[in-house]
Amino acid sequence: MSQRKKSGPRIFFGWWSVLYIGIISGLGHGFNTYGISVFFKPIATELELNRAFTSLAAGIGRLEGGITSPLVGWLSDKFGPRWIVIFGICIAGAGMIFMNYITEVWHYYVAWGVLIGLGLNIGLTVACDKSINDWFIRRRGLAQGIKFGVISIFGIVVLQIITPLIDLQGWRFTCLLWGIIMFASVPFAYMLIKPQCPEYYNLLPDGAEVSLSGEEDKGGITERGEGYASKLEEREYTFKQAFKTSTYWLLIIGFSAHNFIAGGFNVHIFPFLTDMGIEEAVASGMMSMMIFFTIPARFFGGLIADRVPKNRIQFLLLGAFLMQVIGISVFLLFQNLPSVYILLACHGISSGAVTPLVILIIGRYFGRKAFGSILGTMIAFLSPMGLIAPVYYGWVFDTTGSYNIAFITALVFAALATLLMFFVRSPKPPVAKTIGQTW
């Protein structure tokens, strides 16, 4: 029987999903991750909070991510990511709108800490990564690099919009406007986030051509997809199999250390800069420069990761952690304006590279079927650092009048993460009889 090549769209549908995920994640996480630093002093002043208690809202959101991520991962594996993404966007949008009406401290914790944090953790983390991981294998690094590059670009855009907008219209109106934007994106989420793997739609991952022999059923195209993945040395692990590997736990410890560094620094960077006497507009520009450095780190980090053998990819992560060691060390040694620029550049490169590399490594090491459960549970273990770090940074400043002790602590964590990557190894292939299970 003669074979024919299945004709498909000129642009593989997965790329449209990547573009949308990058844009909406940039708008959402840019507002939450970097925006909180710009909102920090106005909110603290109006609600009469010190820095530790102002930081608590951001920490609550990160802790919620740890609580919900295993469930979100399992639901994404079981039912697909589409409705999870939509649900999360709506919760985050509601929290942003609620920020316009807060009058008490507990309102602030509910709106920013619970609703915004919960919504973004549900909709724009594990579920989105699950979607990309399902639709790409050989080009997974490129896809994640593009996604995170777009997130960085829109993070800069968000920062440049909300900083003057807060001055002109106030932080309440800014939050209200962003909530409306989030709700307006929901129809695009429905159209561009598919609930199934590409094989379900008679496509192969990466947009690879499908040669059909007569009528192709779902079972046939699924087998072709598994064969395609196997040729690329993709091995499918269940959650339990991954959980038992030392590789999984070393990644958890290393990523937790990085989460402490970034979790505190991203919240306090704007106050840190303005405390040095830097004007708000200049501080915003310096933050944008830091985010700009994440773009090449994310894009080229993903691109390079596609070309690095599985048993060497952990050294890319080692390099990213090492950048934090360099940046923090230079600042602590000199503590002048040039050293601040070095700190921001190194932090941008490191934080830009780490997150996509961890996601890519999980995909390369453990496959597609249980990816959501594996990544979600990892986030659960590292999320306490997301709660502790911003509050710790704030407490250090409240008690000492400086962030130096917090930076020294961050340096210790960065050195630990760098050291651990020397011991990460590609895990041995799982036992064949359990492949196909997710738990």
KOLLOLO-20398 format. One record per residue (C-alpha): residue number from 1; residue in three letters; x, y, z; chain. Coordinates in Angstrom, 3 decimals, padded with zeros to 6 digits. Layout:
NUM ALA X Y Z A
...
# end
This chain:
1 MET 000.000 000.000 000.000 A
2 SER 001.424 003.341 -001.008 A
3 GLN 002.182 005.966 001.580 A
4 ARG 001.301 009.594 001.391 A
5 LYS 002.431 012.534 003.467 A
6 LYS -000.196 014.145 005.603 A
7 SER -000.539 017.777 004.613 A
8 GLY -000.781 020.166 007.524 A
9 PRO -000.825 023.874 008.226 A
10 ARG 002.206 025.876 007.190 A
11 ILE 002.796 026.891 010.793 A
12 PHE 002.600 024.086 013.345 A
13 PHE -000.244 024.834 015.776 A
14 GLY 002.050 024.368 018.767 A
15 TRP 003.856 027.595 017.891 A
16 TRP 000.623 029.600 018.236 A
17 SER 000.178 028.102 021.702 A
18 VAL 003.747 029.063 022.597 A
19 LEU 003.171 032.654 021.462 A
20 TYR -000.068 033.040 023.409 A
21 ILE 001.367 031.441 026.545 A
22 GLY 004.365 033.782 026.350 A
23 ILE 002.209 036.899 025.986 A
24 ILE -000.349 036.137 028.691 A
25 SER 002.329 034.855 031.075 A
26 GLY 004.341 038.018 030.486 A
27 LEU 001.314 040.167 031.280 A
28 GLY 000.381 038.122 034.346 A
29 HIS 003.738 037.217 035.856 A
30 GLY 005.254 040.549 034.817 A
31 PHE 002.547 042.293 036.844 A
32 ASN 002.910 039.947 039.814 A
33 THR 006.632 039.123 039.923 A
34 TYR 008.128 042.488 038.940 A
35 GLY 005.109 044.729 039.474 A
36 ILE 004.935 043.987 043.195 A
37 SER 008.284 045.705 043.588 A
38 VAL 006.900 048.883 041.981 A
39 PHE 003.659 048.688 043.984 A
40 PHE 005.623 047.922 047.159 A
41 LYS 006.166 051.364 048.682 A
42 PRO 002.779 052.910 047.707 A
43 ILE 000.885 049.953 049.175 A
44 ALA 003.082 049.836 052.285 A
45 THR 002.563 053.571 052.860 A
46 GLU -001.213 053.520 052.419 A
47 LEU -001.750 050.390 054.543 A
48 GLU 000.926 051.436 057.080 A
49 LEU 002.902 048.201 056.792 A
50 ASN 006.602 047.531 057.309 A
51 ARG 008.558 045.705 054.612 A
52 ALA 008.283 042.250 056.121 A
53 PHE 004.481 042.368 056.268 A
54 THR 004.200 044.011 052.849 A
55 SER 006.292 041.155 051.445 A
56 LEU 003.995 038.555 052.992 A
57 ALA 001.416 038.838 050.210 A
58 ALA 003.955 037.778 047.594 A
59 GLY 005.080 034.939 049.860 A
60 ILE 001.499 033.706 050.313 A
61 GLY 001.099 033.446 046.548 A
62 ARG 004.259 031.390 046.200 A
63 LEU 003.269 029.066 049.043 A
64 GLU -000.111 028.497 047.387 A
65 GLY 001.725 027.450 044.270 A
66 GLY 003.353 024.667 046.231 A
67 ILE 000.039 023.523 047.674 A
68 THR -001.876 023.545 044.386 A
69 SER 000.836 022.554 041.874 A
70 PRO 000.700 018.768 042.450 A
71 LEU -003.073 018.808 041.897 A
72 VAL -002.762 021.133 038.900 A
73 GLY -000.095 018.855 037.439 A
74 TRP -002.207 015.741 037.926 A
75 LEU -005.306 017.412 036.452 A
76 SER -003.248 018.607 033.469 A
77 ASP -002.011 015.058 032.862 A
78 LYS -005.517 013.650 033.267 A
79 PHE -007.758 016.179 031.501 A
80 GLY -005.456 018.489 029.585 A
81 PRO -004.414 022.080 030.344 A
82 ARG -007.058 024.203 028.547 A
83 TRP -009.693 024.707 031.266 A
84 ILE -007.066 024.868 033.987 A
85 VAL -005.414 027.804 032.208 A
86 ILE -008.771 029.560 031.741 A
87 PHE -009.780 029.011 035.372 A
88 GLY -006.474 030.362 036.651 A
89 ILE -006.585 033.471 034.452 A
90 CYS -010.074 034.302 035.725 A
91 ILE -009.044 033.977 039.385 A
92 ALA -005.976 036.182 038.838 A
93 GLY -008.042 038.768 036.979 A
94 ALA -010.599 038.835 039.807 A
95 GLY -007.807 039.414 042.330 A
96 MET -006.424 042.340 040.326 A
97 ILE -009.851 043.940 040.121 A
98 PHE -010.395 043.374 043.854 A
99 MET -007.154 045.278 044.553 A
100 ASN -008.957 048.432 043.408 A
101 TYR -011.370 048.133 046.337 A
102 ILE -009.183 047.038 049.276 A
103 THR -009.306 049.096 052.463 A
104 GLU -007.829 046.739 055.063 A
105 VAL -004.584 044.801 055.342 A
106 TRP -006.379 041.453 055.180 A
107 HIS -008.037 042.597 051.931 A
108 TYR -004.553 043.052 050.490 A
109 TYR -003.466 039.571 051.546 A
110 VAL -006.617 038.024 050.056 A
111 ALA -006.463 039.992 046.788 A
112 TRP -002.741 039.842 046.023 A
113 GLY -001.596 036.908 048.085 A
114 VAL -004.530 034.521 047.637 A
115 LEU -006.370 035.416 044.419 A
116 ILE -003.627 036.795 042.153 A
117 GLY -001.041 034.311 043.396 A
118 LEU -003.440 031.364 043.246 A
119 GLY -004.728 032.260 039.780 A
120 LEU -001.297 032.648 038.209 A
121 ASN -000.030 029.471 039.875 A
122 ILE -002.999 027.492 038.592 A
123 GLY -003.247 028.938 035.114 A
124 LEU 000.174 030.117 033.999 A
125 THR 002.758 027.695 035.361 A
126 VAL 002.496 023.892 035.316 A
127 ALA -000.507 023.709 032.968 A
128 CYS 001.207 025.876 030.341 A
129 ASP 004.476 023.965 030.648 A
130 LYS 002.542 020.711 030.292 A
131 SER 001.019 021.967 027.036 A
132 ILE 004.393 022.904 025.535 A
133 ASN 006.044 019.723 026.780 A
134 ASP 003.329 017.656 025.071 A
135 TRP 003.587 019.423 021.725 A
136 PHE 007.385 019.575 021.414 A
137 ILE 010.230 017.105 021.899 A
138 ARG 013.142 017.823 019.535 A
139 ARG 012.324 021.555 019.548 A
140 ARG 011.245 021.698 023.172 A
141 GLY 014.147 023.933 024.159 A
142 LEU 013.436 026.351 021.317 A
143 ALA 009.740 026.428 022.230 A
144 GLN 010.460 027.107 025.901 A
145 GLY 013.126 029.640 024.937 A
146 ILE 010.649 031.535 022.763 A
147 LYS 007.980 031.371 025.464 A
148 PHE 010.257 032.713 028.175 A
149 GLY 011.764 035.263 025.792 A
150 VAL 008.280 036.626 025.073 A
151 ILE 007.548 036.627 028.822 A
152 SER 010.665 038.750 029.388 A
153 ILE 009.763 041.181 026.617 A
154 PHE 006.268 041.662 027.990 A
155 GLY 007.700 041.862 031.511 A
156 ILE 009.652 044.921 030.367 A
157 VAL 006.546 046.326 028.674 A
158 VAL 004.492 045.798 031.822 A
159 LEU 007.098 047.518 033.967 A
160 GLN 007.321 050.521 031.647 A
161 ILE 003.532 050.848 031.587 A
162 ILE 002.663 050.422 035.248 A
163 THR 005.429 052.654 036.662 A
164 PRO 004.136 055.900 035.067 A
165 LEU 000.534 054.679 035.297 A
166 ILE 000.821 054.408 039.078 A
167 ASP 002.139 057.985 039.183 A
168 LEU -000.652 059.289 036.938 A
169 GLN -003.687 057.228 037.959 A
170 GLY -002.651 055.476 041.166 A
171 TRP -001.984 051.843 041.984 A
172 ARG -005.687 050.994 042.394 A
173 PHE -006.634 051.956 038.831 A
174 THR -003.540 050.161 037.519 A
175 CYS -004.640 046.918 039.196 A
176 LEU -008.198 047.324 037.894 A
177 LEU -006.981 047.840 034.325 A
178 TRP -004.766 044.764 034.479 A
179 GLY -007.634 042.641 035.731 A
180 ILE -009.732 043.662 032.739 A
181 ILE -006.846 042.785 030.400 A
182 MET -006.575 039.304 031.942 A
183 PHE -010.281 038.615 031.464 A
184 ALA -010.101 039.842 027.859 A
185 SER -007.491 037.160 027.099 A
186 VAL -009.752 034.216 028.023 A
187 PRO -011.241 033.614 024.521 A
188 PHE -007.711 033.315 023.120 A
189 ALA -006.876 030.744 025.793 A
190 TYR -009.814 028.623 024.668 A
191 MET -008.725 028.788 021.031 A
192 LEU -004.975 028.372 021.441 A
193 ILE -004.550 025.906 024.335 A
194 LYS -005.412 022.373 023.224 A
195 PRO -006.540 019.804 025.810 A
196 GLN -004.747 016.876 024.139 A
197 CYS -001.347 015.899 022.736 A
198 PRO -000.764 016.607 019.011 A
199 GLU -001.269 012.910 018.184 A
200 TYR -004.944 013.319 019.112 A
201 TYR -005.258 015.787 016.223 A
202 ASN -003.355 013.546 013.769 A
203 LEU -000.170 015.556 014.221 A
204 LEU 003.253 014.654 015.529 A
205 PRO 005.278 016.630 018.098 A
206 ASP 007.428 019.456 016.694 A
207 GLY 005.273 019.541 013.541 A
208 ALA 007.083 016.499 012.157 A
209 GLU 005.588 015.167 008.928 A
210 VAL 003.198 012.250 009.205 A
211 SER 003.370 009.584 006.504 A
212 LEU -000.003 007.872 006.368 A
213 SER -000.827 004.491 004.883 A
214 GLY -004.515 004.535 004.055 A
215 GLU -006.761 005.709 006.864 A
216 GLU -004.868 006.506 010.076 A
217 ASP -006.684 005.915 013.377 A
218 LYS -005.875 007.452 016.730 A
219 GLY -004.057 004.333 017.913 A
220 GLY -001.823 004.369 014.848 A
221 ILE -000.855 008.007 015.157 A
222 THR -000.232 007.544 018.891 A
223 GLU 002.169 004.700 018.154 A
224 ARG 003.925 006.888 015.595 A
225 GLY 004.232 009.606 018.220 A
226 GLU 005.745 007.168 020.708 A
227 GLY 008.151 005.941 018.042 A
228 TYR 009.140 009.516 017.214 A
229 ALA 009.797 010.218 020.908 A
230 SER 011.790 007.002 021.272 A
231 LYS 014.086 007.941 018.396 A
232 LEU 014.886 011.159 020.275 A
233 GLU 015.797 009.153 023.408 A
234 GLU 012.643 010.266 025.233 A
235 ARG 011.799 007.855 028.067 A
236 GLU 008.468 007.897 029.877 A
237 TYR 008.516 007.828 033.674 A
238 THR 005.591 007.606 036.049 A
239 PHE 005.530 010.049 038.927 A
240 LYS 006.550 007.301 041.369 A
241 GLN 009.517 006.296 039.220 A
242 ALA 010.790 009.866 038.954 A
243 PHE 010.209 010.435 042.668 A
244 LYS 012.584 007.579 043.516 A
245 THR 015.522 008.931 041.505 A
246 SER 018.333 010.938 043.134 A
247 THR 018.271 013.233 040.099 A
248 TYR 014.786 014.436 040.979 A
249 TRP 015.803 015.350 044.534 A
250 LEU 019.015 017.088 043.546 A
251 LEU 017.031 019.247 041.124 A
252 ILE 014.531 020.053 043.878 A
253 ILE 017.272 021.198 046.266 A
254 GLY 019.073 023.237 043.616 A
255 PHE 015.911 024.896 042.338 A
256 SER 014.731 025.585 045.920 A
257 ALA 017.987 027.428 046.615 A
258 HIS 017.506 029.513 043.479 A
259 ASN 013.871 030.157 044.421 A
260 PHE 015.032 031.658 047.701 A
261 ILE 017.385 034.044 045.891 A
262 ALA 014.936 035.148 043.201 A
263 GLY 011.882 035.117 045.479 A
264 GLY 013.362 037.708 047.800 A
265 PHE 015.320 039.763 045.292 A
266 ASN 012.475 040.253 042.783 A
267 VAL 010.155 041.615 045.478 A
268 HIS 012.674 043.968 047.069 A
269 ILE 014.723 045.136 044.106 A
270 PHE 012.788 048.388 043.524 A
271 PRO 012.928 049.436 047.213 A
272 PHE 016.596 048.371 047.277 A
273 LEU 017.415 050.659 044.353 A
274 THR 015.398 053.645 045.570 A
275 ASP 016.929 053.277 049.049 A
276 MET 020.283 053.973 047.365 A
277 GLY 018.939 057.356 046.257 A
278 ILE 018.124 056.275 042.697 A
279 GLU 015.046 058.005 041.257 A
280 GLU 012.006 055.836 040.602 A
281 ALA 012.113 056.316 036.816 A
282 VAL 015.804 055.354 036.749 A
283 ALA 015.162 052.379 039.061 A
284 SER 012.412 051.213 036.732 A
285 GLY 014.842 051.455 033.821 A
286 MET 017.437 049.451 035.753 A
287 MET 014.859 046.775 036.489 A
288 SER 013.976 046.706 032.799 A
289 MET 017.663 046.225 032.016 A
290 MET 017.715 043.262 034.395 A
291 ILE 014.667 041.747 032.693 A
292 PHE 016.263 042.424 029.295 A
293 PHE 019.179 040.177 030.260 A
294 THR 016.704 037.343 030.820 A
295 ILE 015.732 037.382 027.117 A
296 PRO 018.952 036.001 025.576 A
297 ALA 019.442 033.729 028.595 A
298 ARG 016.013 032.202 028.117 A
299 PHE 016.024 032.021 024.336 A
300 PHE 019.580 030.851 023.718 A
301 GLY 019.515 028.683 026.847 A
302 GLY 016.598 026.758 025.372 A
303 LEU 018.141 026.691 021.912 A
304 ILE 021.455 025.368 023.217 A
305 ALA 019.697 022.843 025.460 A
306 ASP 018.154 021.195 022.382 A
307 ARG 021.675 020.495 021.124 A
308 VAL 023.308 019.361 024.357 A
309 PRO 023.351 015.602 025.106 A
310 LYS 021.016 014.486 027.869 A
311 ASN 023.927 013.472 030.109 A
312 ARG 025.498 016.958 029.866 A
313 ILE 022.487 019.274 030.053 A
314 GLN 022.807 019.724 033.842 A
315 PHE 026.003 021.718 033.307 A
316 LEU 023.965 024.477 031.657 A
317 LEU 022.083 024.739 034.939 A
318 LEU 025.369 024.812 036.831 A
319 GLY 026.476 027.793 034.733 A
320 ALA 023.222 029.616 035.453 A
321 PHE 023.605 029.141 039.217 A
322 LEU 027.230 030.279 038.993 A
323 MET 026.110 033.644 037.568 A
324 GLN 024.281 034.335 040.842 A
325 VAL 027.469 033.607 042.790 A
326 ILE 029.400 036.075 040.628 A
327 GLY 026.800 038.849 040.763 A
328 ILE 026.176 038.729 044.507 A
329 SER 029.890 038.419 045.314 A
330 VAL 030.811 041.479 043.235 A
331 PHE 028.115 043.596 044.898 A
332 LEU 029.061 042.545 048.433 A
333 LEU 032.719 043.302 047.734 A
334 PHE 032.264 046.799 046.252 A
335 GLN 028.695 048.019 047.000 A
336 ASN 028.805 050.843 044.482 A
337 LEU 026.698 051.693 041.439 A
338 PRO 028.761 049.675 038.914 A
339 SER 028.514 046.622 041.179 A
340 VAL 024.724 047.071 041.284 A
341 TYR 024.606 046.914 037.486 A
342 ILE 026.708 043.726 037.572 A
343 LEU 024.374 042.267 040.209 A
344 LEU 021.301 043.052 038.087 A
345 ALA 022.859 041.677 034.890 A
346 CYS 023.975 038.441 036.541 A
347 HIS 020.609 038.002 038.256 A
348 GLY 018.826 038.568 034.946 A
349 ILE 020.975 036.008 033.138 A
350 SER 020.685 033.461 035.937 A
351 SER 016.978 033.758 036.677 A
352 GLY 016.308 033.920 032.942 A
353 ALA 018.077 030.630 032.300 A
354 VAL 017.206 028.576 035.386 A
355 THR 013.430 028.187 035.047 A
356 PRO 013.329 027.030 031.407 A
357 LEU 016.352 024.787 031.954 A
358 VAL 014.718 023.023 034.901 A
359 ILE 011.536 022.494 032.860 A
360 LEU 013.547 021.221 029.889 A
361 ILE 015.625 018.900 032.045 A
362 ILE 012.491 017.387 033.587 A
363 GLY 011.086 016.806 030.096 A
364 ARG 014.338 015.337 028.771 A
365 TYR 014.836 013.092 031.803 A
366 PHE 011.263 011.969 032.550 A
367 GLY 009.193 012.322 029.344 A
368 ARG 005.684 013.617 028.616 A
369 LYS 003.024 011.415 030.194 A
370 ALA 003.500 012.332 033.861 A
371 PHE 005.245 015.656 033.262 A
372 GLY 002.550 017.721 035.003 A
373 SER 002.595 015.572 038.147 A
374 ILE 006.406 015.509 038.276 A
375 LEU 006.833 019.278 037.810 A
376 GLY 003.882 020.132 040.053 A
377 THR 005.216 018.085 042.940 A
378 MET 008.667 019.612 042.519 A
379 ILE 007.117 023.080 042.845 A
380 ALA 005.375 021.934 046.030 A
381 PHE 008.733 021.146 047.640 A
382 LEU 010.423 024.391 046.639 A
383 SER 007.511 026.785 047.268 A
384 PRO 008.171 027.302 051.015 A
385 MET 011.274 029.208 049.934 A
386 GLY 008.989 031.488 047.947 A
387 LEU 007.136 032.349 051.156 A
388 ILE 010.177 032.642 053.414 A
389 ALA 012.471 034.606 051.085 A
390 PRO 010.593 037.922 050.591 A
391 VAL 009.593 038.048 054.262 A
392 TYR 013.185 037.277 055.307 A
393 TYR 014.563 040.029 053.040 A
394 GLY 012.032 042.455 054.527 A
395 TRP 012.803 041.377 058.105 A
396 VAL 016.539 041.818 057.521 A
397 PHE 015.987 045.369 056.285 A
398 ASP 013.532 046.222 059.088 A
399 THR 016.008 045.075 061.751 A
400 THR 019.342 046.182 060.243 A
401 GLY 018.445 048.988 057.810 A
402 SER 020.264 047.126 055.027 A
403 TYR 019.824 044.089 052.769 A
404 ASN 023.452 042.932 053.191 A
405 ILE 022.733 039.957 055.458 A
406 ALA 020.025 038.794 053.053 A
407 PHE 022.512 038.999 050.164 A
408 ILE 025.098 036.994 052.127 A
409 THR 022.462 034.308 052.774 A
410 ALA 021.575 034.312 049.080 A
411 LEU 025.253 033.849 048.190 A
412 VAL 025.444 030.727 050.370 A
413 PHE 022.362 029.270 048.662 A
414 ALA 023.745 030.082 045.204 A
415 ALA 027.032 028.335 046.006 A
416 LEU 025.125 025.280 047.294 A
417 ALA 023.015 025.069 044.124 A
418 THR 026.121 025.340 041.935 A
419 LEU 027.888 022.557 043.825 A
420 LEU 024.913 020.172 043.654 A
421 MET 024.756 020.296 039.862 A
422 PHE 028.067 018.396 039.699 A
423 PHE 026.217 015.372 041.092 A
424 VAL 023.151 015.420 038.797 A
425 ARG 023.054 012.520 036.344 A
426 SER 020.615 011.389 033.679 A
427 PRO 018.459 008.752 035.436 A
428 LYS 018.452 005.142 034.316 A
429 PRO 015.552 004.101 032.016 A
430 PRO 012.418 003.088 033.964 A
431 VAL 011.057 -000.438 034.167 A
432 ALA 009.154 -001.044 030.942 A
433 LYS 006.102 -002.740 032.465 A
434 THR 005.004 000.387 034.339 A
435 ILE 005.269 002.821 031.442 A
436 GLY 001.957 004.446 030.614 A
437 GLN 000.832 004.971 034.210 A
438 THR 000.851 008.478 035.639 A
439 TRP 000.802 007.660 039.358 A
# end
